[in-house]
Amino acid sequence: MQVALNQLAGHLQKGLKPLYVLHGDEPLLQQEAVDAIRAAARAQGYSERSSFTVQGAHFDWSSVLAAGGSLSLFADKQIIEIRVSSGKPGKDGGAALQQIAQESAGNEGTLTIVMLPRLDKATKTGAWFSALESAGISIQIDPVERGALPQWIAQRLASQGQRVVAGEEGQRTLAFFADRVEGNLLAAHQEIQKLALLYPQGELTWSQVEQAVLNVARYDVFKLSEAVLSGNVARMQRMMDGLQAEGEAEVLVHWALAEDIRSLKRVKDAMNAGKPLPMALRENRIWGPKERLFERILPNVGDAALARLLQSAHTVDGIVKGLKQPDWPQNGWLALQRLGLQLCKTCGAR
């Protein structure tokens, strides 16, 4: 059974289930979810806890199975935590997890929590994960996307009795805060806690937040794709600067930009050949947030603009590999900035 993360607190108030499976790549939110389950378990008499971290193909699963099947002399209820760091338990691990799922219903004295990273579709439909999900409670922990980050920050501030100024200044403050912590939710949490230490409960001004919040943002090339396809020039430039400062490879950044350009061109060519946009997107494996961006962009962009982008991507490919190109910056990052700006303007055009 699947339960949304924001429904976990309400679910725990109704009583514990014997098995929980948490999967996702956001460490802060996963840890908070585990802490909430532990707290509910302690309140119901689960006084002993055993923890196992699965790393490598030669992990001894017999110790996990033995722990789940036995109680100590000092406790009649226990928590068994299993962290599969890679999300790939292997053949023996898969069999063990299926056994744990099968036995969980009749093992009233044991609460099992399985922690996993973000899983691909094939893993989610595999036998061991399906068994866990059917026998227990499955909670998918998704990252807080950039668009939702200001509201997330506001909610966290409210939980400690603080809030930003109402109106435009407050929105500007939250946007500034989000820019400083994007891609680093654990650091965002720490910065919010720091505000509670620095200032009393009540209203926070722009100046207070600006002085207190450090720039702890982290960026990746996949989020850069979201920025350029949204036509957000300021965010694109900020992410480019961040990727350069973090030592990201120029060729990887170029690949991300070029792949978006090639995908736009392929889908547009399919549309020109008479295929409906939804079909063209499916055939080119464009889905999720990127699908919605393509649906907005493609009806408004012409073939000539996409051809120019493709030529620019080819030019920058040479620059990041050390070739000189006339009328283009010879510095790889400057060339990538120019390509990103060109893509932003094309995608943002109406």
N, C-alpha and C positions, 0 to 999 in steps of 0.2 A: 504494500500500500504506500502510495506517495503522499507526503505531507510537505507543503511549502514551508520555507524557512520562517516566514513571518507568522505562520500558524503554529509553530512549535510550542510556544509558551502556553497557548490555549489547550493544545493537545496534552501537554504534561499535567495540566491542572485536572484533567479528567482521569489520569492514571497512566502508569508506565506499561509499555509493552516489553516483551522479553528480548527483542532484537531491534537494533537501530543500525542503519547503513547511511553514512554521510559521505557524499562524494562531491568534489569541486576543488578549484585551484585558489581559493581565497582563504589563506591560513587564519586570519583574524576571525572571520565569520564561522569557520569550522570549529575553531577553538571555543568560541563563545557558545556554539550549539552543544558541544561536548560538555562544557562546564554546566550548562543548564540541565542536561540530562543527569549528570553526576549529582547536582544539587537535589534534584527531585528524587533520585535514588537514595541518597543519604537520608532524606527526610522519611523514607519508607523502610529504613533499616538495613540498607545495603552498606555494610561497614567495612568490607574488604575489597581491595582492587588489585587486579593483576594486569600488566601491560606487556604486549608483545609487538615488536616491530619486525616486519617481514622484509628482508633484503636479500636478494640473490635467489638462485634456483635451488639451493641446498638447505633451505630453512627447514628445521625440524618441526613439522606441524603436529607431531604426536604430543608435544608438550602443551600445545594450545588445547587440543582435544581432551587431554587429561585434566587440565585446569578447569575446563568447563564441566567436567563430569564429577568433580569432587569438591567438597567444602571443608574448610579448616575446622579445628576443634573450637575455635573462638568466634565463629560467625556462621549464621545460617543463611545469609544472603551475600552474594558477591557480584562484583562487576568485572567482566573480562573485556579488555580493550585490545583490538587488533588493528594495527596500522600497516597497510600494504602500500608502501611508499611509491612503488612503480605503477600500481594499478594492475599488475600482471602477476597473479599468485602462482602461475604455473599449473601443471597437471595435478600434482599432489595437493597443492593449495586449493585449486578449484574443487577437488573432491572433498577436501576437509571443510571448506566453506559450505558446500552443499549438505554435508553431514551436520554441521552446526545449525544450519537453517532448519533441517528436518527435526532435529532434537530440541530446538528452542521452545517449542510450544509446551513440551512436557517437562521442561527444566525450570520450575518456578523459582528456584533459589538463585538463578544466575541471570544477570542482565548482560547481554553482549552488545558491544558497540564496535562496528567495523568502520574504519576511516580510510578513504580512498581519494586519490587525486581526481581531476576531471577525466571522465571516461568517454571514449569514442562510441559511436553507434554500435559497432560490432561487439564491443565488450558489454554494453548494456543489454544486448539481446542474447548474450552467452548464457550457458546453463547455470553457472555458479552465481552470477549476479541476479538472474531471474529467480533463482531459488531464494536468495536473500530477500529480494524485494517482495516476493510473494509471502514469505513467512513473517516479515517484520515491517518496520517503517523505514521508507527510503526518503532521504532529504537531499535534494540537489542544491548545492551552494554555488550560486552564480556570482561573478564579479559585479561590483557596483559600477555601472557604465558612467561615462563622463557626464552625460545628460542628467543622470539621476544623482550625481554626487553632491551638488549644492543642497538638495533636499535631505539627503542622508546626513550631511554635516549639521543642518538645522535641527534634525531630530535628535542627534547625539548631543548637541548643545542644550536642547530643551530638557533632556534627561538629567542634566546636571544643573538645571535651573538658570541657564543662560540663553540669550537670544540676540540676534542682530537687530539693528535699527529697522523700523518698518519702512516700506517703500523702496524707492530706487537705490538709495544708499545701501540698504540691507541686501538687496539683490546683487549689487556690485561687490559687496563684502564677501558674500557667499561664493560668487564667481571667482574672485581673487583667491579665496581659500582653496577652492577646487583646483585651480590652476597650479597652486603650490604643492598639492599632495596627489595629483592624478597618478594612478597606477601604483600607488603605495598605500594601501588601506591601513596597514598596521601603523605606519608612520602618521597617517591622518588621525587615527585614534589617539596616538600619543600627543599630537599637537592639540587636539581637542581637550584632552586631560590637562595639558599644560595651561590652557586658558582658565581652567577651574582653579588652578593653583595661583595664577597671577592676579585674577580679577574676581570680585565678589559676584554672587548671583545677581541676575538682572540683565540689563542691556549692554551689549558690546558695540563700540563704535568701530568705524573703518580704521581709524588710526591705531586703536588697540590691537586689532587683528593683524594689521599690516606690520606692526612692530614685533609681534610675538611669533607669528607663524613662519617657520623655516621653509625654504624651498627644498622639499624632499621628493619631488615628483620623479617618477620613473616612466620611461616610454619604451614602446616596442614598435617594430615595423608594421605590425598588424593594426595597431591603433592609428598609426600614421595614415594607413589606407583609409580608415574611416574619416579622418580629418580632411584629406584632399577630396574625397568623393562628396563630402558635405559642402565643399567650397569654402571651408573655414580657413582663410589665409593666416590669421593671427595664430591659430592653434597649430597649423602646419609648420610655421616658422619656429614656434616655440619647441615643438617636438623634434624638428630637425636639429636645432641647437642642442637639445638634450641628448639626442642620439649621438651626435658628434662628441659631446663632452663625456659620454659614457663609453666611448671607444668602439661604437658599433661599426661594422665593416661597411664601407661605401657600396660594395657590390651587392650586399644584402638589401640595403635601402633602395638601390636602383632596381633590383629584382622586384621588390614590392610595388614600386610605382609602375614599372614596365608591365607587370602582370595585370594590374588594373586596367592599363591602357589597352593591352591585347584583349582582355576579356570584354571591354566595352566595344572594341572593334568587331570581335567575333559575334557578339549578340546583335549588334547593329547590322552586320552583313546578313545574319539569319532573318532579321526583320525585313530587310530589303528584298530577300528572296521569298517573302510572303508568309513567313511564320509568325504567329501571334507572339507578343512579347513574353507571356508566361511560359510558353513552350520553349522559346529560345533560351530563357533563363534556366529552365530545368535541364535542357540538353547541355548547357555549358557549366552546370553544377554551381550556379549562383543561387544562394539561399541565405536565410537569416537577415541580419541588418543590411548586408550588402545588397540583397535582393531588393529591399525597399529603396535603397539609394539609386540602384540602376533603373528602377521603375520611374523615378523622378527625373533622372538625367537624360535617358536615351530619347524620349520623345522631343527633347529640346536641343539636341546636339546634332550637327550635320556631319556628313561623311568627310568633308574637307577638313573640319576641325580635328576629327579623329585621325585622319591621315597625317596632319601636321604633328599631332602628339606622338604618333608612332615614329615619325622621322626624328623628333626630338629625343625620344627614348633611345633610338639607335645611336644618335650622336653622343649622348651622355654615357652610354655603355662604353664607348671608346675612351672617353675622358677619364672615367674611374679606373680604366685599365692602363692609363698612362699615355694615351694618344692625344695629340693636340688637334683642336678643331677650330677653324676660323669663326670669328664672331661669337664665340662661347667662352665663358671663364675656363681657365686651365686648371683651377683648383676643383677637385672632385666635389667637395661639399657645396661650393658656390654653384656648380653646375646642377647638382641635385636640387638645391633651393630654387633655381630658375625653372627646372622641370616641374617641381611641385607647384610652383606658383602658376605655371601655364595650365597644369591639370586642374588646379583649384578654380581658376577663372572659367575654364570650359565647363566644369561641373556645376559651377554656381550661376552660370548664365541662364537667363529666362527668355 
